Amino acid sequence: MNIRTRFAPSPTGYLHIGGARTALFNWLYAKKHQGEFLLRIEDTDQKRSTDEFTQDILKSLSWLGIDSDIEPIYQSKRSTRYQEIIQQLLDEKNAYHCYCTKERIEALREEQMKKKQKPRYDGFCRDLAHPPSAKTNPVVRFKNPLEGEVVIEDQIRGKVVINNSELDDLILARSDGSATYHLCVIVDDIDLAITHAIRGDDHLNNTPRQINIIRALKQKAPTYAHIPLIHGKDGKRLSKRHGAVSTNQYRSEGILPDALLNYLVRLGWSHGDQEIFSIQEMIKLFDLESVHKSAATFDNEKLLWVNQQHMKKTAGSSIEAMLGSYFKSKELHPDNNPTVTTLYDVQKERCKTLQEICDTSRYFYNDIDTYDEKTAKKNFTQDSVKVLRALKVKLTDLDSWSAERIHMVIKAVADDLDLKLGKVAPALRLAVTGQGVSPPINVTLELLGSDKSLHRIDQAIDYVVGSV
């Protein structure tokens, strides 16, 4: 059997982290079984669907490397096909026109709720011999079986049995003739030969209804796997109140795509105690049997830790284009030295995101106009002027501006002044970076270059002399 999975987002918002995980699980399952992964844009809700959200979904998935094996399918372009199936169901007496008004439906719902009954349509129009005389644009409802049961052999939750008596007659077409979600999903899965529908367990209630419609069409339902949703630390469904953001937001904050995929795959799936996975390992090891049945908890600190592990293992040269684009998006334009790849390689051990690298590296490209107040109070003293002047003299005389030679100068100044390196380096670091933390100071000066380093030492001396 040729495995085919699909991710079917509605473009009514930016791609949420939960949607990205669903896409990943479908993509991994298809790739593991040498199958195909398809992207379907469910844009039939014209009032809420926008091109902006569609483009965000496409760009976010592309950034993650989750690409469809065929051109994305748009439901908005398949209305003719949906109408054919609706008419087929009507012709075969598996669907009917419902003329009930909104007022009747609302009154029915209120009455059922008063009696503590599950609100559902009562089948009033199910066997109407003739339409009412009033001019009402009817909806089309599916004639759900009244007896029997639906058995779902869910790949994650196990066997789920639903009695047909618990289900009502779904609307397949609205009063304006447009097809509803349930009809579109079914037709698309059939036409595209989807073998496995891996989706959030909030869709589980829809599944028996959809299976009944598939049976009425004399087609085979896909294998279902319903993934538990992602929760916040308070145990409630992940939402903006937990700080949950779109996939693109994590990209802008400097999370590497492979790291985000790694974190997402561990949200509800595991392989022993392993935490860090390459893409190839994920494809090889992923299976539905190891997806957890309980909800996963999103932990932003854990995501940052995973990202840091990936940053440490990733060479700047392998992500040069992404780094250049990212730095420029943060208004840093490294047209001169140091290159973004070199800077990334010296900063990645101490930073958790690309954002943090940018925030702590602006002094490489921008002039210093302030010094960290707390660090300056400690390290910019009258004694530091003597240290900085001695460093300036020896650094000016260097014939080779390299980290090794710069280290020798710093050590020589410390020896000449009978100081420990810990009394020399902090003042120099503050002078050339404006802050108290940087890569090794000799490496920092090498990357800054001689002209910029010497100028900043002079600038710091003037600052200290004028303020102490």
ChimeraX attribute file (.defattr): number of C-alpha atoms within 10 A of each C-alpha:
attribute: neighborCount
match mode: 1-to-1
recipient: residues
	/A:1	6
	/A:2	11
	/A:3	17
	/A:4	25
	/A:5	29
	/A:6	25
	/A:7	24
	/A:8	22
	/A:9	21
	/A:10	21
	/A:11	23
	/A:12	18
	/A:13	16
	/A:14	21
	/A:15	25
	/A:16	19
	/A:17	22
	/A:18	22
	/A:19	18
	/A:20	22
	/A:21	24
	/A:22	22
	/A:23	24
	/A:24	23
	/A:25	27
	/A:26	24
	/A:27	27
	/A:28	25
	/A:29	25
	/A:30	22
	/A:31	20
	/A:32	17
	/A:33	15
	/A:34	12
	/A:35	17
	/A:36	22
	/A:37	24
	/A:38	24
	/A:39	23
	/A:40	19
	/A:41	20
	/A:42	21
	/A:43	23
	/A:44	21
	/A:45	17
	/A:46	10
	/A:47	8
	/A:48	12
	/A:49	17
	/A:50	15
	/A:51	11
	/A:52	12
	/A:53	17
	/A:54	21
	/A:55	14
	/A:56	18
	/A:57	25
	/A:58	17
	/A:59	16
	/A:60	22
	/A:61	21
	/A:62	13
	/A:63	17
	/A:64	19
	/A:65	15
	/A:66	20
	/A:67	18
	/A:68	20
	/A:69	13
	/A:70	10
	/A:71	10
	/A:72	15
	/A:73	18
	/A:74	16
	/A:75	22
	/A:76	14
	/A:77	10
	/A:78	14
	/A:79	15
	/A:80	11
	/A:81	15
	/A:82	22
	/A:83	18
	/A:84	11
	/A:85	17
	/A:86	22
	/A:87	15
	/A:88	14
	/A:89	21
	/A:90	17
	/A:91	11
	/A:92	11
	/A:93	12
	/A:94	18
	/A:95	24
	/A:96	25
	/A:97	21
	/A:98	23
	/A:99	20
	/A:100	17
	/A:101	13
	/A:102	9
	/A:103	9
	/A:104	11
	/A:105	15
	/A:106	12
	/A:107	12
	/A:108	16
	/A:109	18
	/A:110	14
	/A:111	13
	/A:112	15
	/A:113	13
	/A:114	9
	/A:115	10
	/A:116	9
	/A:117	11
	/A:118	11
	/A:119	16
	/A:120	16
	/A:121	18
	/A:122	12
	/A:123	15
	/A:124	10
	/A:125	17
	/A:126	16
	/A:127	11
	/A:128	13
	/A:129	7
	/A:130	7
	/A:131	13
	/A:132	11
	/A:133	6
	/A:134	7
	/A:135	8
	/A:136	13
	/A:137	15
	/A:138	18
	/A:139	20
	/A:140	26
	/A:141	25
	/A:142	26
	/A:143	22
	/A:144	21
	/A:145	18
	/A:146	13
	/A:147	10
	/A:148	10
	/A:149	16
	/A:150	16
	/A:151	14
	/A:152	20
	/A:153	14
	/A:154	15
	/A:155	18
	/A:156	19
	/A:157	20
	/A:158	12
	/A:159	10
	/A:160	12
	/A:161	12
	/A:162	16
	/A:163	14
	/A:164	17
	/A:165	12
	/A:166	11
	/A:167	19
	/A:168	19
	/A:169	20
	/A:170	21
	/A:171	22
	/A:172	27
	/A:173	23
	/A:174	15
	/A:175	16
	/A:176	9
	/A:177	15
	/A:178	18
	/A:179	25
	/A:180	17
	/A:181	16
	/A:182	17
	/A:183	21
	/A:184	24
	/A:185	16
	/A:186	20
	/A:187	19
	/A:188	18
	/A:189	21
	/A:190	17
	/A:191	9
	/A:192	13
	/A:193	16
	/A:194	22
	/A:195	22
	/A:196	20
	/A:197	19
	/A:198	25
	/A:199	23
	/A:200	17
	/A:201	18
	/A:202	12
	/A:203	11
	/A:204	18
	/A:205	11
	/A:206	13
	/A:207	20
	/A:208	21
	/A:209	21
	/A:210	18
	/A:211	19
	/A:212	19
	/A:213	26
	/A:214	19
	/A:215	11
	/A:216	18
	/A:217	17
	/A:218	9
	/A:219	12
	/A:220	14
	/A:221	22
	/A:222	19
	/A:223	15
	/A:224	19
	/A:225	24
	/A:226	23
	/A:227	28
	/A:228	20
	/A:229	22
	/A:230	22
	/A:231	19
	/A:232	20
	/A:233	13
	/A:234	9
	/A:235	12
	/A:236	13
	/A:237	17
	/A:238	22
	/A:239	15
	/A:240	10
	/A:241	9
	/A:242	16
	/A:243	10
	/A:244	17
	/A:245	17
	/A:246	20
	/A:247	25
	/A:248	20
	/A:249	16
	/A:250	16
	/A:251	19
	/A:252	14
	/A:253	13
	/A:254	20
	/A:255	24
	/A:256	24
	/A:257	20
	/A:258	19
	/A:259	24
	/A:260	22
	/A:261	24
	/A:262	23
	/A:263	23
	/A:264	21
	/A:265	21
	/A:266	19
	/A:267	22
	/A:268	19
	/A:269	19
	/A:270	16
	/A:271	14
	/A:272	7
	/A:273	6
	/A:274	8
	/A:275	13
	/A:276	15
	/A:277	20
	/A:278	13
	/A:279	13
	/A:280	11
	/A:281	11
	/A:282	22
	/A:283	18
	/A:284	14
	/A:285	14
	/A:286	19
	/A:287	18
	/A:288	16
	/A:289	12
	/A:290	14
	/A:291	23
	/A:292	17
	/A:293	17
	/A:294	12
	/A:295	18
	/A:296	22
	/A:297	18
	/A:298	22
	/A:299	14
	/A:300	14
	/A:301	10
	/A:302	11
	/A:303	18
	/A:304	19
	/A:305	16
	/A:306	23
	/A:307	26
	/A:308	22
	/A:309	17
	/A:310	24
	/A:311	25
	/A:312	17
	/A:313	11
	/A:314	15
	/A:315	15
	/A:316	21
	/A:317	13
	/A:318	10
	/A:319	14
	/A:320	16
	/A:321	12
	/A:322	13
	/A:323	19
	/A:324	17
	/A:325	13
	/A:326	21
	/A:327	19
	/A:328	12
	/A:329	11
	/A:330	13
	/A:331	10
	/A:332	18
	/A:333	17
	/A:334	17
	/A:335	11
	/A:336	9
	/A:337	13
	/A:338	17
	/A:339	16
	/A:340	25
	/A:341	18
	/A:342	15
	/A:343	20
	/A:344	25
	/A:345	16
	/A:346	18
	/A:347	22
	/A:348	23
	/A:349	14
	/A:350	15
	/A:351	21
	/A:352	23
	/A:353	22
	/A:354	24
	/A:355	18
	/A:356	15
	/A:357	19
	/A:358	22
	/A:359	12
	/A:360	17
	/A:361	18
	/A:362	19
	/A:363	16
	/A:364	23
	/A:365	15
	/A:366	12
	/A:367	13
	/A:368	17
	/A:369	8
	/A:370	11
	/A:371	19
	/A:372	12
	/A:373	12
	/A:374	10
	/A:375	16
	/A:376	19
	/A:377	11
	/A:378	10
	/A:379	21
	/A:380	25
	/A:381	16
	/A:382	13
	/A:383	12
	/A:384	20
	/A:385	21
	/A:386	13
	/A:387	23
	/A:388	22
	/A:389	15
	/A:390	18
	/A:391	22
	/A:392	20
	/A:393	13
	/A:394	15
	/A:395	20
	/A:396	13
	/A:397	10
	/A:398	13
	/A:399	8
	/A:400	12
	/A:401	17
	/A:402	16
	/A:403	17
	/A:404	12
	/A:405	16
	/A:406	22
	/A:407	16
	/A:408	14
	/A:409	21
	/A:410	22
	/A:411	17
	/A:412	17
	/A:413	21
	/A:414	20
	/A:415	12
	/A:416	11
	/A:417	12
	/A:418	10
	/A:419	14
	/A:420	12
	/A:421	14
	/A:422	9
	/A:423	15
	/A:424	20
	/A:425	21
	/A:426	20
	/A:427	26
	/A:428	27
	/A:429	22
	/A:430	23
	/A:431	28
	/A:432	27
	/A:433	28
	/A:434	24
	/A:435	21
	/A:436	18
	/A:437	14
	/A:438	18
	/A:439	17
	/A:440	14
	/A:441	21
	/A:442	22
	/A:443	17
	/A:444	21
	/A:445	24
	/A:446	18
	/A:447	21
	/A:448	19
	/A:449	16
	/A:450	17
	/A:451	9
	/A:452	14
	/A:453	22
	/A:454	21
	/A:455	13
	/A:456	21
	/A:457	23
	/A:458	16
	/A:459	15
	/A:460	24
	/A:461	21
	/A:462	12
	/A:463	16
	/A:464	18
	/A:465	13
	/A:466	8
	/A:467	10
	/A:468	10
